[in-house]
């Protein structure tokens, strides 16, 4: 199983920015794609963004499109989430995901999860 290590969460004021990082480790890299989900207290874990490793195709949820950007460093097996214009509604635990399938908008095809990193947007 792939192990995912996340970092970059924290407290930021509305309108601010954060950059999350997630590095995959293991003998082999088996993720068809890597991405990000988020979960606020009492709510479901929702899709944020994903990026395929085969061809670099990017997917972003409508709620973050234009504000968040997913990227990768293939050599380092690392995926990033650059978050700008953060709003209180973005407050959640953000989870890195390694996909075993090709449908990226739900959790069903996630093979491995990161431990989660807290992002809090508050004035």
C-alpha positions as a Markdown table, in Angstrom:
| # | Residue | x | y | z |
|---|---|---|---|---|
| 1 | Unk | 0.0 | 0.0 | 0.0 |
| 2 | Unk | 1.1 | 3.5 | -0.8 |
| 3 | Unk | 1.8 | 5.8 | 2.2 |
| 4 | Unk | 0.9 | 9.4 | 1.9 |
| 5 | Unk | 2.4 | 12.2 | 4.0 |
| 6 | Unk | 0.7 | 15.6 | 4.1 |
| 7 | Unk | 1.8 | 19.0 | 5.2 |
| 8 | Unk | 1.0 | 22.7 | 4.8 |
| 9 | Unk | -2.2 | 23.2 | 6.7 |
| 10 | Unk | -2.7 | 26.0 | 9.2 |
| 11 | Unk | -4.7 | 29.0 | 10.1 |
| 12 | Unk | -5.2 | 31.8 | 7.6 |
| 13 | Unk | -7.4 | 34.9 | 7.3 |
| 14 | Unk | -10.1 | 35.1 | 4.6 |
| 15 | Unk | -8.5 | 36.0 | 1.3 |
| 16 | Unk | -5.2 | 34.4 | 2.2 |
| 17 | Unk | -3.4 | 31.5 | 0.7 |
| 18 | Unk | -1.9 | 28.1 | 1.6 |
| 19 | Unk | -0.1 | 25.4 | -0.2 |
| 20 | Unk | -0.6 | 21.8 | 0.8 |
| 21 | Unk | 1.9 | 19.1 | -0.1 |
| 22 | Unk | 1.5 | 15.3 | -0.2 |
| 23 | Unk | 4.3 | 12.9 | -0.9 |
| 24 | Unk | 3.8 | 9.2 | -1.7 |
| 25 | Unk | 6.2 | 6.6 | -0.5 |
| 26 | Unk | 6.6 | 2.8 | -1.1 |
| 27 | Unk | 8.5 | 0.4 | -3.2 |
| 28 | Unk | 6.4 | 1.2 | -6.3 |
| 29 | Unk | 4.1 | 4.0 | -7.3 |
| 30 | Unk | 0.7 | 2.5 | -8.1 |
| 31 | Unk | -1.6 | 5.5 | -8.1 |
| 32 | Unk | -3.5 | 6.1 | -11.3 |
| 33 | Unk | -4.0 | 9.6 | -10.0 |
| 34 | Unk | -3.5 | 11.7 | -6.9 |
| 35 | Unk | -5.8 | 14.3 | -5.5 |
| 36 | Unk | -7.4 | 16.0 | -2.6 |
| 37 | Unk | -10.7 | 15.7 | -0.6 |
| 38 | Unk | -11.9 | 17.7 | 2.3 |
| 39 | Unk | -14.2 | 17.1 | 5.2 |
| 40 | Unk | -15.8 | 19.6 | 7.5 |
| 41 | Unk | -17.2 | 18.6 | 10.9 |
| 42 | Unk | -20.5 | 16.8 | 10.5 |
| 43 | Unk | -20.3 | 16.7 | 6.7 |
| 44 | Unk | -19.3 | 14.2 | 4.1 |
| 45 | Unk | -15.8 | 13.9 | 2.6 |
| 46 | Unk | -16.0 | 15.9 | -0.7 |
| 47 | Unk | -13.9 | 16.0 | -3.8 |
| 48 | Unk | -11.6 | 19.0 | -4.2 |
| 49 | Unk | -9.1 | 18.2 | -7.0 |
| 50 | Unk | -7.3 | 15.4 | -8.8 |
| 51 | Unk | -4.5 | 14.9 | -11.3 |
| 52 | Unk | -3.8 | 11.8 | -13.3 |
| 53 | Unk | -0.2 | 10.5 | -13.4 |
| 54 | Unk | -0.6 | 9.0 | -16.9 |
| 55 | Unk | -1.2 | 12.3 | -18.8 |
| 56 | Unk | -1.4 | 15.0 | -16.2 |
| 57 | Unk | -5.0 | 15.8 | -16.7 |
| 58 | Unk | -6.4 | 18.0 | -13.9 |
| 59 | Unk | -9.8 | 18.0 | -12.3 |
| 60 | Unk | -11.2 | 20.6 | -9.9 |
| 61 | Unk | -14.4 | 20.8 | -8.0 |
| 62 | Unk | -16.7 | 23.7 | -9.0 |
| 63 | Unk | -16.5 | 25.1 | -5.5 |
| 64 | Unk | -12.8 | 25.7 | -5.8 |
| 65 | Unk | -12.3 | 26.2 | -9.5 |
| 66 | Unk | -10.4 | 29.4 | -10.2 |
| 67 | Unk | -9.1 | 29.6 | -6.6 |
| 68 | Unk | -7.4 | 26.2 | -6.1 |
| 69 | Unk | -4.8 | 24.6 | -8.4 |
| 70 | Unk | -3.5 | 21.1 | -8.2 |
| 71 | Unk | 0.0 | 20.3 | -9.5 |
| 72 | Unk | 2.6 | 17.6 | -9.2 |
| 73 | Unk | 6.3 | 16.8 | -9.1 |
| 74 | Unk | 6.4 | 13.4 | -10.7 |
| 75 | Unk | 10.0 | 12.7 | -9.8 |
| 76 | Unk | 9.3 | 13.4 | -6.1 |
| 77 | Unk | 5.9 | 11.6 | -6.3 |
| 78 | Unk | 4.5 | 14.7 | -4.7 |
| 79 | Unk | 1.2 | 16.5 | -5.4 |
| 80 | Unk | 0.4 | 20.0 | -4.3 |
| 81 | Unk | -2.7 | 22.0 | -3.7 |
| 82 | Unk | -2.2 | 25.8 | -4.1 |
| 83 | Unk | -5.2 | 27.5 | -2.4 |
| 84 | Unk | -5.9 | 31.2 | -2.9 |
| 85 | Unk | -8.7 | 33.5 | -2.0 |
| 86 | Unk | -9.5 | 31.2 | 0.9 |
| 87 | Unk | -13.0 | 31.6 | 2.5 |
| 88 | Unk | -14.4 | 30.4 | 5.8 |
| 89 | Unk | -16.3 | 27.8 | 3.9 |
| 90 | Unk | -13.0 | 26.2 | 2.9 |
| 91 | Unk | -12.3 | 25.3 | 6.5 |
| 92 | Unk | -11.9 | 21.5 | 6.7 |
| 93 | Unk | -9.5 | 18.7 | 7.1 |
| 94 | Unk | -7.9 | 18.1 | 3.8 |
| 95 | Unk | -7.0 | 14.6 | 2.8 |
| 96 | Unk | -4.6 | 13.5 | 0.2 |
| 97 | Unk | -5.7 | 10.6 | -2.0 |
| 98 | Unk | -4.1 | 7.9 | -4.1 |
| 99 | Unk | -6.6 | 6.6 | -6.6 |
| 100 | Unk | -6.8 | 3.0 | -7.7 |
| 101 | Unk | -9.5 | 3.8 | -10.3 |
| 102 | Unk | -10.4 | 6.4 | -12.9 |
| 103 | Unk | -13.5 | 8.1 | -11.5 |
| 104 | Unk | -12.1 | 10.9 | -9.3 |
| 105 | Unk | -15.1 | 12.7 | -7.9 |
| 106 | Unk | -16.0 | 10.1 | -5.2 |
| 107 | Unk | -14.1 | 8.2 | -2.5 |
| 108 | Unk | -14.9 | 4.8 | -3.9 |
| 109 | Unk | -11.8 | 4.5 | -6.1 |
| 110 | Unk | -9.4 | 5.9 | -3.5 |
| 111 | Unk | -6.9 | 3.2 | -2.6 |
| 112 | Unk | -4.9 | 5.1 | 0.1 |
| 113 | Unk | -5.5 | 8.2 | 2.2 |
| 114 | Unk | -3.2 | 10.7 | 3.9 |
| 115 | Unk | -3.6 | 11.4 | 7.6 |
| 116 | Unk | -5.3 | 14.7 | 6.9 |
| 117 | Unk | -4.2 | 18.3 | 7.5 |
| 118 | Unk | -6.3 | 21.0 | 9.1 |
| 119 | Unk | -7.1 | 24.1 | 7.2 |
| 120 | Unk | -8.8 | 26.9 | 9.1 |
| 121 | Unk | -9.9 | 30.1 | 7.5 |
| 122 | Unk | -11.0 | 32.6 | 10.1 |
| 123 | Unk | -10.7 | 36.3 | 10.8 |
